[in-house]
Amino acid sequence: MKKIVKFGGSSLASAEQFKKVGAIIKADDTRVYVVPSAPGKRFKEDTKVTDMLLHVYQTAADGKNIDNEMAAIKARYDEIIEGLELDFSLDAEFEEIKANLIAEPEVDYAASRGEFLNGKIMAAYLGVPFIDAAEVIFFNEEGALNTYKTDKILAARLAECERAVIPGFYGLGKNGKVKTFSRGGSDVTGSIVARAAKADVYENWTDVSGFLITDPRIVDNPKGIRYITYRELRELSYMGASVLHEDAIFPVRKAGIPINIKNTNKPEDEGTWIVESTGQKQDYVITGIAGKKDFCTVFITKAMMNAEIGFCRKVLQAFEENEISIEHMPSGIDTMTVVVHADEFMNKEQSVVSAIHRLVEPDSVEIESGLALIAVVGRGMKSASGTASKVFTALSNKGINIRMIDQGSSELNIIIGVKNSDFDNAIKAIYDTFIS
């Protein structure tokens, strides 16, 4: 058994949290490779170290003195080192970082140093080798991960170390400079390490005990999800649910490695298992509920449009010409609805309407804004009859009007469109119907 363990910023924000992490790692000999994030907030009003580093970058880029900013960041790390009672110093690393930022300010380099420095401390605390991610994770000219080179070099490097610390969030760009993933990218690093190490499990430790069925800001104390498939997670992440960086799924999915989301502050909790497939009995018919606000619908009508070859393609061309991405596209015999993000669409709406008229000569084009989309997701929906009916009844009983319905061919999810103002009540109604 071999486990890769990634710890988020809240898990490593202070010496006290570091000690919890150390105890978790030492409690299981199969936890062999550790991927740390940069220190997060210690308290609500605190600042994440990555944000502090980005401020230093901007100060350096503006040609201003960065001594005070660098001292504040060093104080954060010194506090952790002293709290762990380590005979260890980051003085040399801070001198190098300062010199590099003054000589040639690079935003990715600055942002990545939080993980780099935390990785150094973690390696010293555990007494294991430190592997700089810039030596084993590589990006291509387009800025995407160079999977082949990364897997080959990282696997060879890991084979030399029974245990190691590899900082998350960054690697080396094709130009020889440090390049970062998007924010939250330490999740991706953990997944890459898990694949290269041919791990049995990828444990992702954070400050929550796995995924919840829905947003706790909307529903009080929602139930947790024990098992969720990669496909279900993709559907929920797409609609706004976020515990894990969604790009972290792909490296381990291909390798068939399960992900276990666990809570650093409650390590005894089982958390959520993210798997390719499972025969585990579900607690409920649905797995999760997620959603987003502020969409627009463009409702196009034209008699006999179903007989007009290329009609849909031409409509979509109108959006492509205006560089607007499509979210959903339910249609009927003589109608077609295109759902788009309001913030992308509103400044270009008349240009899109004009293009639609030019390309397909519709009978009418109607625009409606203020739409919220809610996804009801669950692999159990395939074998349970009446799921859609229960959703519609739940909303009807609360006086919520459904403005749009779209069900995927996989029967994995149902997308419901409601007014922005009905968003919270709609989620509560669906949750109460299936869970409570």
N, C-alpha and C positions, 0 to 999 in steps of 0.2 A: 504494500500500500504506500502510495506517495501522494502527498497533498501540497498544493501551492496555496499560500495564504496571503491575501491582500488586505491591508488595513487602511481605512479612510482617514481623512484629516481630523475628524472629531475623535477618532480612536488614538491619535498620536499628538494631541494638542498640548499635553503637559507631561511632566514626569510621572504623575499619578496614573495617567492613561497608559504611558509607556510600560509601567510596571504590570498593568492588567494584560497588556499585549504579550509581554514577556512570559507571564504565567500561562497564558493560553498556548503559546508556542511550546513551552517546556512541558506542558501537560500531555502532549501527544508527539511521540518520536517520529511520526509519519509526516509532520509538518516541516518539510525540509527547505523549501525556498520561500522567502518572504519578500513581498512587494509593498513598500510603504508609500504613503502620500505625504505631502507637506503638512506641517501642523495647521490644524483648523482653528476655529474659535474656542477659547477657553470658557467664555461666557457670552451672553447675548450681544453685548455691545463691543465685543472684541473684534479684531481684524485678522483675517486669514493671512498667513505668511505669504502666500502667492500674491495676494493683493498688495501687500507691502512691497514685494519685489517688483511688481509692475509699476508701482509709484516711483521706486528708485530708478527703474529704466527710463521713465518719462522725464524725471529730474535730470538724469545724465544726458539724455537726448537733447534736452533744452540747454545743455552746457552749464548747468548749475552744480554747486557743491553737493555731494551725496554723503558726506561724513555722518551727519545726524541720522539720516535714514538707515544707513548701513549699521550704525551702532544700535539702533532700536531692534533691528532684525537679529543681530548677534546676541543681544540681551535675551531674546526669546529662546534661542538655542542654548545659551549658557545656563539659563534657568533650568532647562531640561537636563543638561549634563550634570549640573550640581545636584539636582533632585535625585538623579540616579546614582550619585556618588561615584562617577566614573573618573578615572585618571586619563583624561582624554581632552583634546583641544581642537577647535576648528579655526584657530587663528590663521594658519597658513591658507586654508581654503577661502576665508573671508578676504584676505589680502589679494589673492588671485582674482576672485570675483570682482572686487572693487576696481582693480587695475584693468580688467577686461571691459567692464562697463564704461569706464572713463575713456579708454582707448577706442572702443568700437561698440557702442550700445546696440544690443540685439534683443528684441522683445522675447523671442523664444528662449534664448539663453537665460535671460533674467528670470522668466517665469519658471523655468525648469530647476533652478537652484534650490528651491524649497524641498523638492523630493531628493535631490542629490545630497544635501546636507543632512536631511532626516535619515537617509539611507546610511550615511556614514556613522551617525549615532547608533542606529539600530544594529549595525554590524559590530560595532564596538561593545554594545550592551550584551549581545548574544554570543560574542566571541567567535564569529564566523566570517568568511571572506566577503568583501564588498565587490560587486561587479557593476561597473559604470554602464548604465543603459546605452550610452552613446557608443559603446564598444561592441554591442551585441544586437541592437535594434536599428534597422535601417529603413529609410524612405527613398522612393524613387524620384525622378525629376518632376513628376506631376504632384508630388507631395503625399502620395499614397504609400502605405506600408509595402516594403519590398519583402514579400512573404518568403520567397525561396531563400534569399540571402540571410534573412533574419533567422529562419528556422535552422539553417545549416550551421551558422556560426554560434548562435545561442545554444543549440543542443550540444555542440562540441565543448563549449565553455562550461556548461552545467555538468557535463560528464566528468570534468576535472574536479568538481566540488561536490561533496556529499550534502553540504548545506551552504546556503549563501543568501545574501540580501541584494536584490536588484531594484533600484528605485523606479517608481512608476512615472508615467506621463510624458516621457521624452525618449528620443533616440537621435540618430545622426542623419542629417539631410544629405542629398546627393552632392551638395556644394561643400560638404565637409564641416558644416556648422550644425549646432544643436537645433533640433526641430521638435516641437511638441505636438501631441494629440490635442483635440479640443478639450475644454474643461471637463474634468471627470475622467480624463484619459488614463488614469492609473488603473481603472477597471480593465481597460484594454490591455495594458501591459501584463497584468496578472493572467489574463486569458492567453496571451502570446507565450508567456513562460510556461503555463500549464500544458499547452500543446507541444512546445519544444521538449519539455521534460517527460512527455508521455505520462502525465499525471493521472491518477485515478479520480481525484476530486479537486475542484477549484473552490476554495472557501473564500468568500468575500465578506469581510468583517466591517460593520458599520455601526450606527447608533440606533438601529431599529431591528426588531426580531423578524426580518424578512418582509415580504410584500403583504400589504393589507388589501382586502377585497375592494375597497374604495378609499377615497380621500378622507382622512380623519378630520380635515378642516370643514368637511360638509356633514359627515355622519359621525356621531360620537362613538368612540371605541369600536371601530369596525373589526370584524373577525379577520384573522390572518389566513394566508394561503399556504397550505402545506406543500403541494406539488403543482407546478405550472410548467407547461411545455414551452419550448423555444418559440413556437408559432403563436401561442397565446400571449407570451411576453411581448413579442413584436407588435401584436395588435394593441395591447394596452399601452406600451411605450409610445407608440405612434400617436395615441390619443391623449398623451400627457402624463401618464403614470411614470414616475421616475424614482427608482432606488439604485438602479444599475445603469451605467452608460450602455446604451443599446448596441453600440458597435462591439462591445465585449462578448456578445453572444457568438459571433461568427467563427473565431478561431477554435473555440472549444466545441461548437456544434458539429463542425466537420469531423472532429476527432472523437466525438461521442463522449465527451467528458462532462459530467454533471456539475452544476454550480450550486453551492450551498450558501445562501445569504444568512449571515449570523450577526448577533449583537454582542459587541465587545463588553458591554456593561451587564449583559445577561448571557454568559457563555453556555449556560445549561439549557437555554431554549433551543429547540430543534431548528427554528428558522424556516426558510422556504427553500425547497429543492427545485432547481430549474433543470429540466431533463428533456431529452429528445422525445421520449414516449414513456408512458407509465400505465400499469394495470392497477395502480393503487385506487381504492374506492374513494370517490370524491365525497366531500362533506355536503356539497350543494350542487345543483344543476349547473349554475354559472360559476366561473372562476373569478371574474373581476368586472368592475364597472369603472370606466374612465371617460373623460370628455374634455372638450375645449370650447371656449366661447369665440364669438366674433368671426363668423363665416358669412359669406354672401351666396345666394343662389341666383343663377341666371337661367330662367325658364324659357325655353325656345319651343314654339309651336309651328308646325307646318303640316298641312293635310298631305297624306300619303308619303310622309318622309321615310317610312319603312321601305318603300319601294325605290327610293333614290340611292343609288350606289355611291358610296363615299361621303354620305351626308355627315356622319359622326366625325370622320377624319377632317372634313373641312371646318366643322365647328371648332374642333380642337386646334386647328391651325390658327384660328383667330386669337386664341389664348397664347399659343406658342409665339406668334409674331410679337406679342406684347410682353413676352417673358414672364408669364404667369403660370404657376404650376396648378394642376388639378388635384382636388382632394377626393371627390366622389362624382359619379356620373350615372344616377338612376335614369331610366328612360321608359317610355311607353310607345304605342304605335305611332302616334302623331305628336309626341312630346319628348323633350330631352331636357334634363336638368343638369347643370354643371355647378358644382360646389367648389368655392375658392376661398382662400383667406382674405378677409376684408382689407387688411393692411397692405396686401399686394395689389388688390384689385381696384380699390375705390378711386385712386388717382388716374386710373387708366380705363374706367368703365365705359366711357363714351367711345373711346378708340376701339375697344373690344366689340361693342354693339355695332359700330360702323363696319367693322371687319366681318362680323357674322352676317349682316345684311348683304355685304358685297359678295361673300363666298357662297351663301346658301339661299338667299332670298326668302327668309322665313315669313310666316304670317304675322308673328309677333315675337317680341323679346321683352320679358319682364324681369326686373331685378328686385330682390328682397334682401335686406341686410338685417343684422341683429339676430343671426341664427347661431345656436349652440348645437354641437354634435355630441352625442353620448354613445359610447360603444359598450354593448353588453357582450362579454366574451366568455366562451366556455366550451371545452371539448365535449362536455356532457350534454350539450344542446342537441347533438346529432341523434342521440338515443332517447331523448325526453320529448314527448309530444306536448304541444300547447305552450311552448316557451314564448313565442312571439305574442300569442294571445294574452298570456299573463302580463307581459310588458305593457301591452296596449291597455289592458284593463286597469293596471296599476296607475297609469297616467290619467286615464279617463276618470277614475274615482277621485283624483285630486284636481280635476278640472283643467288638466294640462292638454293643450291642443298639439297634436303631432303634425309638424310641417313637412317632414320628409322621412322616408323609410328606405333603407338599403341593406339587404342581406347578402353576404358573400356566398359564392357558390360552394365554399368549403363547409358551410353551415357552422362555422366557428364563431361568427359574430353577427350581431344585428346592430346597425347604426340608426339611431333615432335623431331627428332634427326637431328642436323646440326653440322657443324664444329664449334669448339670453336671460330674461327675467325669470324664466321657469327652470333654469338650469339646476340650481341646488335642490329645489323641491322634486324635480324629476328623478334625480339620483337617489334621494331619500326614499321616494316611492318605490323605485325598482329594488333597492336594497331591502326594504322592509318586506316586499313581496317574496323574495327568494331566500333571504337569509334569516330574518327575525322570526 
